[in-house]
Amino acid sequence: MKHFTHLKDFTIDELNAIIDSAIALKKSAPAGLPLAGKSLAFCFMNPSLRTQVSFSVATASLGGHPVTLSLGSGGTWGMESVEGVVMDGTAAEHLKEAVPVLGRMCQGLGLRSFPAGKSWAEDKKENALAAFIKYSTVPVINMESASGHPCQALADLMTIRERMEPKKKNFLLSWAPHVKALPMAVPNSAVEIASMAGMNVTIARPEGYDLDPEVMARVGNNCAANGARLSLTDKVPQSFDGQHVVYGKSWGSLSEYGKPPSSDPAFRKKWTISAAKMQRTEKAIFMHCLPVRRGLVVEDAVLDGPWSVVIDEAENRLHTAKAVLLHLLASPKPAPARRHRK
């Protein structure tokens, strides 16, 4: 049984094959309805727009039936993921029962579960996702967890590939200010897939905002294997020089986990992605997973200017969702019968 939960479980060739499928699906629908008669349950523990819509539309367009569940709200029980606890809190059901039940009724499951934001050591265990994988009898899709967002990363690389050959191009992940301590899932996956694709990766971030060491180790190994560079810096706007892709994103600090970034106006101005910074690049494209806070994370002039590909990037979530579903659930074509010589 195949799952789609972490980029590290795949080679770049395997991921590019899924993206190849997505590019083909963007041009034309597949013959027939390859998911006819199959139902998928997409379980959300957190808010969603692009992920929820992309997987629902993708499933329906392929002939399947999407079931969207907001766990713990909207009429669905609150769920417990840790084993051995006395369930005397708000959770009325354990994933140990809920996941197998969903697997009896559906042919695939998706889960979106953000970190609690209190302890990184605890959050990186990804208890809910681990429970889905452990208890499920059908394929599981990670629709964003504490440590990664592989579905977003597929759409990101697809968007880059539509505009350039990624290998040896320069990719900048630039930290941006925010009012909250956001998860590291998107930036983790963005730099991981860029490094897998052979891009030179630069991460510009304030002091104390390094990504998880395990993620950085994989990114470093990927860059080394591809003969590419990995650079860390706190220098802006200099980090924008010579870049071909700029990915703007905020994330929380590991050293002060769960604490919002500084609201000091000078600090914010330094890290907000501006048109002046984008003009230093090699006509780079600007990427962001959305939603984005205009004027704080990035200037309107960037989002509304020639650099921005955020809408195309969001649309590609639909096509990569289709490709992931087909990768996991489409029945393989039977091999042609072998004719025996008389």
C-alpha positions in Angstrom: 0.0 0.0 0.0 1.4 3.4 -1.0 1.0 6.6 1.0 1.9 10.2 0.1 3.1 11.7 3.4 6.7 12.9 3.2 9.0 14.0 0.4 11.9 12.0 1.9 10.0 8.8 1.0 10.4 9.6 -2.7 13.2 10.2 -5.2 13.2 13.2 -7.4 12.5 11.0 -10.4 9.4 9.7 -8.7 8.2 13.2 -7.8 8.9 14.4 -11.3 6.9 11.5 -12.7 3.9 12.7 -10.6 4.5 16.3 -11.8 4.7 15.0 -15.4 1.3 13.5 -14.9 0.0 16.8 -13.4 1.3 18.8 -16.4 -0.5 16.3 -18.8 -3.7 16.6 -16.7 -3.6 20.3 -16.9 -3.7 20.1 -20.7 -6.4 17.4 -21.0 -8.5 15.2 -18.8 -7.7 11.5 -18.6 -9.7 9.0 -20.6 -12.8 7.8 -18.7 -13.3 8.2 -15.0 -10.3 6.4 -13.3 -11.7 6.8 -9.8 -15.3 5.8 -10.6 -16.8 4.1 -7.6 -14.2 5.2 -5.2 -14.7 7.5 -2.2 -12.1 9.6 -0.4 -12.4 11.1 3.1 -10.4 14.4 3.5 -10.0 15.1 7.2 -9.2 18.7 8.4 -8.2 19.6 11.8 -7.4 23.1 10.7 -8.8 25.7 8.2 -8.2 25.3 4.5 -9.1 26.8 1.2 -6.8 25.6 -1.7 -6.2 22.2 -0.2 -9.8 21.5 0.5 -11.1 22.7 -2.8 -8.3 21.2 -4.9 -8.7 17.6 -3.5 -12.5 17.8 -3.6 -12.6 19.0 -7.2 -9.8 16.7 -8.3 -11.6 13.6 -6.8 -14.9 14.5 -8.5 -13.3 15.3 -11.8 -11.7 11.9 -11.8 -15.1 10.2 -11.1 -14.6 9.7 -7.4 -16.7 10.9 -4.4 -15.1 13.3 -2.0 -16.1 13.4 1.7 -14.8 16.4 3.6 -14.7 16.2 7.4 -13.8 19.0 9.8 -12.6 16.9 12.8 -13.8 18.3 16.1 -16.2 20.8 14.6 -19.1 21.0 12.1 -20.8 17.9 13.5 -17.7 15.6 13.6 -16.3 14.3 16.9 -13.2 15.7 18.5 -10.4 13.1 18.0 -7.6 11.8 20.3 -4.4 10.6 18.7 -2.2 9.5 21.7 -2.5 5.9 22.9 -3.0 5.0 26.5 -4.6 8.2 27.6 -7.7 8.5 29.8 -10.1 10.3 27.4 -11.8 12.6 30.0 -11.2 15.7 27.9 -12.9 17.2 24.9 -12.1 14.4 22.5 -14.9 11.9 22.2 -13.4 9.5 19.7 -9.9 7.9 19.3 -8.3 7.8 15.9 -7.6 4.1 16.7 -11.3 3.5 15.9 -12.1 6.4 13.6 -9.4 5.7 11.0 -10.2 2.0 10.4 -13.9 2.9 10.2 -13.1 5.4 7.5 -10.9 2.9 5.7 -13.8 0.4 5.6 -16.0 3.1 3.9 -13.4 4.9 1.7 -10.6 4.0 -0.6 -8.3 6.8 0.5 -7.8 9.2 3.4 -6.2 12.7 3.6 -5.3 14.5 6.8 -4.4 18.2 7.5 -3.1 18.7 11.0 -1.2 21.8 12.1 1.2 21.8 15.1 -0.1 22.9 18.5 2.8 25.4 18.8 3.8 24.7 22.4 6.6 22.2 22.0 8.5 21.5 18.8 9.8 18.2 20.2 6.2 17.1 20.7 4.8 18.6 17.5 7.4 17.0 15.3 6.1 13.6 16.4 3.1 14.3 14.3 0.9 12.1 16.4 -2.3 12.5 14.3 -0.6 11.7 11.0 1.3 8.8 12.6 -2.0 7.4 13.8 -3.6 7.7 10.4 -0.6 5.8 8.8 -0.6 3.2 11.6 -4.3 2.5 11.7 -5.3 3.0 8.0 -5.9 0.1 5.7 -6.0 2.5 2.7 -3.6 5.1 1.2 -3.0 8.2 3.3 -2.2 11.7 2.0 -0.5 14.3 4.1 -2.4 17.5 3.3 0.0 19.4 5.7 1.5 18.3 9.0 3.8 19.9 11.5 6.9 19.2 9.5 5.9 19.2 5.8 3.5 20.0 3.1 4.4 17.7 0.2 1.3 18.5 -1.8 2.2 22.2 -1.9 5.8 21.3 -2.8 4.6 19.4 -5.8 2.7 22.4 -7.1 5.7 24.6 -6.3 8.1 22.5 -8.4 5.5 22.2 -11.2 5.2 26.0 -11.3 9.0 26.3 -11.5 9.2 23.7 -14.2 6.6 25.4 -16.3 9.0 28.4 -16.5 12.5 27.1 -16.3 14.7 24.0 -16.0 15.3 24.0 -12.2 18.7 22.4 -12.1 21.4 24.9 -11.3 19.0 27.8 -11.0 19.0 29.9 -7.8 16.2 29.5 -5.3 15.7 31.9 -2.4 13.5 31.1 0.6 13.1 34.5 2.2 11.6 34.7 5.7 8.9 37.4 6.1 7.2 39.1 9.0 3.8 38.0 10.4 1.6 38.5 13.4 1.7 34.8 14.3 4.3 32.1 14.8 3.5 30.1 11.7 4.3 26.4 11.1 7.5 25.4 9.3 5.8 22.8 7.0 5.7 24.9 3.9 9.3 26.3 4.1 10.6 22.9 5.0 9.1 21.3 1.9 9.9 24.2 -0.4 13.6 24.0 0.2 13.6 20.2 0.3 12.0 19.8 -3.1 14.1 22.7 -4.6 17.3 20.9 -3.3 16.1 17.6 -4.7 15.6 19.3 -8.1 19.2 20.4 -8.1 18.7 24.1 -7.4 21.1 26.3 -5.5 19.3 27.1 -2.3 19.6 30.2 -0.2 17.7 30.7 3.0 17.5 34.2 4.3 16.2 34.4 7.8 16.7 36.5 11.0 18.8 35.1 13.8 17.0 32.3 15.7 14.8 31.3 12.7 16.7 28.4 11.3 14.7 25.5 10.1 14.7 22.1 11.8 18.2 20.5 11.8 16.9 17.2 10.3 15.3 19.1 7.3 18.5 21.1 6.9 20.6 17.9 6.9 18.5 16.5 4.0 18.6 19.8 2.1 22.4 19.9 2.5 22.8 16.3 1.4 20.5 16.9 -1.6 22.5 20.0 -2.7 25.8 18.1 -2.3 24.6 15.2 -4.3 23.5 17.6 -7.1 26.6 19.7 -7.1 24.5 22.6 -5.9 25.1 25.3 -3.2 23.3 25.7 0.1 23.7 29.1 1.8 22.2 30.6 5.0 22.2 34.4 5.5 20.6 37.2 7.4 21.6 39.7 4.8 18.7 41.5 3.0 18.3 42.8 0.4 21.7 41.3 -0.8 20.3 37.8 -0.6 18.0 38.6 -3.6 20.9 39.2 -5.9 21.0 36.8 -8.8 18.0 34.8 -7.7 15.7 33.1 -10.3 13.0 32.0 -7.8 12.0 33.9 -4.6 9.7 32.0 -2.2 8.3 34.3 0.5 7.1 32.7 3.7 7.0 33.3 7.5 7.6 30.7 10.1 8.2 30.5 13.8 11.4 30.4 15.7 12.6 27.1 17.2 14.5 28.9 19.9 11.4 30.8 21.0 8.8 28.2 19.8 5.3 29.5 19.6 6.2 33.1 20.2 5.1 35.6 17.5 7.8 37.5 15.6 8.8 41.0 16.6 6.3 43.7 15.6 8.9 46.4 15.5 8.3 48.5 12.3 12.0 48.6 11.4 12.3 44.8 11.7 9.2 44.3 9.6 10.3 46.7 6.9 13.7 44.9 6.7 12.1 41.5 6.0 8.9 42.5 4.0 9.4 41.4 0.4 9.4 44.5 -1.7 9.5 45.5 -5.3 13.0 47.0 -4.7 14.3 43.6 -3.5 12.7 41.8 -6.5 14.4 44.2 -8.9 17.7 42.9 -7.7 17.0 39.4 -8.9 17.5 37.8 -12.3 13.9 38.5 -13.3 12.8 36.0 -10.6 9.4 34.7 -10.1 7.8 35.3 -6.8 6.1 32.4 -5.1 3.9 32.0 -1.9 1.6 29.2 -0.9 -1.2 31.6 0.1 -3.0 32.9 2.1 -0.7 35.9 2.3 -1.0 39.1 4.4 -0.5 41.9 1.9 1.7 44.8 3.0 3.2 42.7 5.8 4.6 39.6 4.2 4.9 41.2 0.8 4.2 44.5 -0.9 1.2 44.8 -3.1 3.5 45.9 -5.9 5.1 42.4 -5.9 1.9 40.4 -5.7 0.3 42.6 -8.4 3.5 42.9 -10.5 5.2 40.9 -13.2 7.1 38.7 -10.7 4.1 37.0 -9.1 3.0 33.5 -10.1 1.0 32.8 -6.9 -2.3 32.3 -8.7 -0.8 29.9 -11.2 0.9 28.2 -8.3 -2.4 27.8 -6.5 -4.1 26.4 -9.6 -1.4 23.8 -9.9 -2.6 22.5 -6.5 -5.6 21.1 -8.4 -3.5 19.3 -11.1 -1.0 17.9 -8.7 -3.9 16.7 -6.5 -5.2 14.8 -9.4 -1.8 13.3 -10.1 -1.4 12.2 -6.5 -4.8 10.6 -6.4 -4.0 8.7 -9.7 -0.6 7.7 -8.3 -2.2 6.2 -5.2 -5.6 4.9 -6.4 -5.8 4.4 -10.1 -6.0 0.7 -11.1 -3.0 -0.2 -13.2 -3.7 -1.2 -16.8 -3.7 -5.0 -17.2 -0.7 -6.3 -19.1 -1.5 -7.5 -22.6 -2.1 -11.2 -22.9 1.0 -13.1 -24.1 0.5 -15.1 -27.2 2.0 -18.5 -27.1 3.6 -19.9 -30.2 2.1 -23.0 -31.5 
